[in-house]
């Protein structure tokens, strides 16, 4: 990963101390570790932008008690709000790699995506969306975004999604000098 003294990479439940734009990495966590790829790529193209990843280095099936769950949801809410105010909420819909019958794939992500689609539609919340080929329900998501949020360009790969997030932050006037 690129290390820059201006940049914080926050992994839940870490909290940041530096002001400046933040990209929140929203999307499925029970799949490949796409968040690490995004953090690395963002470090190369925008080392002055902070990144928040909700993917903890634990196995949520074994290690996630009630207190950790509450802490996780609160952390995500806080950092999503910060990204909406001072950066971008980036959704990457990675396809399912391994099926778990006890849980619908990306169930939390789908709820959050609908919430942030509506926030974008009603108040202009900064939102970027990428959908990996093979993500179930992609056709419906594309259609609903085309109807309600046509300005949100849907990317087909993670790097393009990251570039779109950085471009949106820059378009909002955030640069290394303002961070």
HUKA-V27647 format. One record per residue. N is the residue number from 1. SS is DSSP state (helix for helix, strand for strand, loop for the rest). BURIAL is 1 if it has 9 or more other C-alpha atoms within 8 Angstrom, else 0. Layout:
# HUKA-V27647
n=N ss=SS burial=BURIAL
n=N ss=SS burial=BURIAL
This chain:
# HUKA-V27647
n=1 ss=loop burial=0
n=2 ss=loop burial=0
n=3 ss=loop burial=0
n=4 ss=loop burial=0
n=5 ss=loop burial=0
n=6 ss=loop burial=0
n=7 ss=loop burial=1
n=8 ss=loop burial=1
n=9 ss=strand burial=1
n=10 ss=strand burial=1
n=11 ss=strand burial=1
n=12 ss=loop burial=1
n=13 ss=loop burial=1
n=14 ss=loop burial=0
n=15 ss=loop burial=0
n=16 ss=loop burial=0
n=17 ss=loop burial=0
n=18 ss=loop burial=0
n=19 ss=loop burial=0
n=20 ss=loop burial=1
n=21 ss=loop burial=1
n=22 ss=strand burial=1
n=23 ss=strand burial=1
n=24 ss=strand burial=1
n=25 ss=strand burial=1
n=26 ss=strand burial=1
n=27 ss=loop burial=1
n=28 ss=loop burial=1
n=29 ss=loop burial=0
n=30 ss=loop burial=0
n=31 ss=loop burial=1
n=32 ss=loop burial=0
n=33 ss=loop burial=0
n=34 ss=helix burial=0
n=35 ss=helix burial=1
n=36 ss=helix burial=0
n=37 ss=helix burial=0
n=38 ss=helix burial=1
n=39 ss=helix burial=1
n=40 ss=helix burial=1
n=41 ss=helix burial=1
n=42 ss=helix burial=1
n=43 ss=helix burial=1
n=44 ss=helix burial=0
n=45 ss=helix burial=0
n=46 ss=loop burial=0
n=47 ss=loop burial=1
n=48 ss=loop burial=1
n=49 ss=loop burial=1
n=50 ss=strand burial=1
n=51 ss=strand burial=1
n=52 ss=strand burial=1
n=53 ss=strand burial=1
n=54 ss=loop burial=1
n=55 ss=loop burial=0
n=56 ss=loop burial=0
n=57 ss=loop burial=0
n=58 ss=loop burial=0
n=59 ss=loop burial=0
n=60 ss=helix burial=0
n=61 ss=helix burial=0
n=62 ss=helix burial=0
n=63 ss=helix burial=0
n=64 ss=loop burial=1
n=65 ss=loop burial=0
n=66 ss=helix burial=0
n=67 ss=helix burial=0
n=68 ss=helix burial=0
n=69 ss=helix burial=1
n=70 ss=helix burial=0
n=71 ss=helix burial=1
n=72 ss=helix burial=1
n=73 ss=helix burial=0
n=74 ss=helix burial=0
n=75 ss=helix burial=1
n=76 ss=helix burial=1
n=77 ss=helix burial=0
n=78 ss=helix burial=0
n=79 ss=helix burial=1
n=80 ss=helix burial=1
n=81 ss=helix burial=0
n=82 ss=helix burial=1
n=83 ss=helix burial=1
n=84 ss=helix burial=1
n=85 ss=helix burial=0
n=86 ss=helix burial=1
n=87 ss=strand burial=1
n=88 ss=strand burial=1
n=89 ss=strand burial=1
n=90 ss=strand burial=1
n=91 ss=strand burial=1
n=92 ss=strand burial=1
n=93 ss=strand burial=1
n=94 ss=loop burial=1
n=95 ss=loop burial=1
n=96 ss=loop burial=1
n=97 ss=loop burial=0
n=98 ss=loop burial=0
n=99 ss=loop burial=0
n=100 ss=loop burial=0
n=101 ss=loop burial=0
n=102 ss=loop burial=0
n=103 ss=loop burial=0
n=104 ss=loop burial=0
n=105 ss=loop burial=1
n=106 ss=loop burial=1
n=107 ss=helix burial=0
n=108 ss=helix burial=0
n=109 ss=helix burial=1
n=110 ss=helix burial=0
n=111 ss=helix burial=0
n=112 ss=helix burial=0
n=113 ss=helix burial=1
n=114 ss=helix burial=0
n=115 ss=helix burial=0
n=116 ss=helix burial=1
n=117 ss=helix burial=1
n=118 ss=helix burial=0
n=119 ss=helix burial=1
n=120 ss=helix burial=1
n=121 ss=helix burial=1
n=122 ss=helix burial=0
n=123 ss=helix burial=0
n=124 ss=loop burial=0
n=125 ss=loop burial=1
n=126 ss=loop burial=1
n=127 ss=strand burial=1
n=128 ss=strand burial=1
n=129 ss=strand burial=1
n=130 ss=strand burial=1
n=131 ss=strand burial=1
n=132 ss=loop burial=1
n=133 ss=loop burial=0
n=134 ss=loop burial=0
n=135 ss=loop burial=1
n=136 ss=loop burial=0
n=137 ss=loop burial=0
n=138 ss=helix burial=1
n=139 ss=helix burial=0
n=140 ss=helix burial=0
n=141 ss=helix burial=0
n=142 ss=helix burial=1
n=143 ss=helix burial=0
n=144 ss=helix burial=1
n=145 ss=helix burial=1
n=146 ss=helix burial=0
n=147 ss=helix burial=0
n=148 ss=helix burial=0
n=149 ss=loop burial=1
n=150 ss=loop burial=0
n=151 ss=loop burial=0
n=152 ss=loop burial=1
n=153 ss=loop burial=0
n=154 ss=strand burial=1
n=155 ss=strand burial=1
n=156 ss=loop burial=1
n=157 ss=loop burial=1
n=158 ss=helix burial=1
n=159 ss=helix burial=0
n=160 ss=helix burial=1
n=161 ss=helix burial=1
n=162 ss=helix burial=1
n=163 ss=helix burial=1
n=164 ss=helix burial=1
n=165 ss=helix burial=1
n=166 ss=helix burial=1
n=167 ss=helix burial=0
n=168 ss=helix burial=1
n=169 ss=helix burial=1
n=170 ss=helix burial=1
n=171 ss=helix burial=0
n=172 ss=loop burial=0
n=173 ss=loop burial=0
n=174 ss=loop burial=1
n=175 ss=loop burial=0
n=176 ss=loop burial=0
n=177 ss=loop burial=0
n=178 ss=loop burial=0
n=179 ss=loop burial=1
